[in-house]
Amino acid sequence: MLSAYARGRRVGDAERLFAGMPDRSMVSWTAMVSGYMQNGRHEEAVRTFLDMWDGAGVRPNELAVCSVLPACAALGALALGRKVERYARGRGMLRNVYVANALVEMYAKCGSIRRGWKVFRGMGTRRDLCSLNSMIMVFAVHGLWTEALALFHKLRMTGAKPDVITFVVVILACTHGSLVDEGKLLFNSMRGEFGLKPRIEHYGCMVDLLGRAGLLKEADSLTASMPMEPDAVIWAALLGACSFHGNLELAETAVEKLMHLEPHNTANLVILSNIYASCGKWDGVARVWKLLKEKDHKKSAGYSVIELDGRMHKFLVEDKSHPRSEKVYDALDSITLAMKLVSSENPKVES
């Protein structure tokens, strides 16, 4: 029932059922951790995992470990991820390819390339295509496009057949390396060499690649030729390229499409306003801000998430709800005062 509620996005029902259980087994704890993760509730997933591990004294199994590591990745909870790795390694869980793959992805998203590579190399012959895709992604998202492409070509030399995910990450590597021709060759090889039908994600990567390179007409033509309707991600990639390269006409088209696809996301209008301003079109700026006012545009409150002793602490702007908020603000005041003293003693130090 817990799993069914989670799959049906009825998290509240799952929580009530879980709270009323007289006894909780490893299965029920893991179902809650996994359920939170499936519904993007990363903080709750980590908190529940820690309640199970530290509070209830239930030792996580491989499924629980695989469920919490993506949440660690999403929150940047590197310390907890390393703690989970030590626990898993000590119990021989890294022989499980799913646990090892989850670790590689966690380290990738937390920016620890060296540790991700160490786990990847330690897998040896147990590596599967998912392992290779994850490692290529590690290199791609951190701008190490040379390493990403080298690993891709090594995969091909072994006779392994890339899948659609492989091409998403390898074209992403080309985007970070500004390798337009290489990206085009890879995109075209999907169908011609490997018999893979490009998905909307591949078109999105290509539009982003072309747009960043300033090839806006080519990016627009590719969008128009797609066999499926472009989604918000593709139009947002075009809008971002227009913002960088100052293409007002295409930006207006992109925003028109985006307002239809995601009418409540007023950030797209703010970007358009900035493009108008950069082009000196102040009447356009006025029109956009009038529209924003009609839509009651409000900026979301900023917040920070900090990991301390394996626990996640969330702070909103001017937040005083944290139980140790007085000590936090006292520490901030002390740091601010110290910075002012250093600045006054050395005028060359920028505040």
PEHUQUI-V175099 format. One record per helix or strand of 2 or more residues. SS is the DSSP state (H for helix, E for strand). FROM is the first residue (numbers start at 1). TO is the last residue. If there is no record, write none. Layout:
# PEHUQUI-V175099
ss:SS from:FROM to:TO
ss:SS from:FROM to:TO
This chain:
# PEHUQUI-V175099
ss:H from:2 to:7
ss:H from:11 to:19
ss:H from:26 to:38
ss:H from:42 to:55
ss:H from:62 to:75
ss:H from:78 to:90
ss:H from:93 to:95
ss:H from:97 to:109
ss:H from:113 to:126
ss:H from:129 to:141
ss:H from:145 to:157
ss:H from:164 to:176
ss:H from:180 to:192
ss:H from:200 to:212
ss:H from:216 to:225
ss:H from:232 to:245
ss:H from:248 to:261
ss:H from:267 to:278
ss:H from:282 to:294
ss:E from:303 to:308
ss:E from:311 to:316
ss:H from:325 to:345
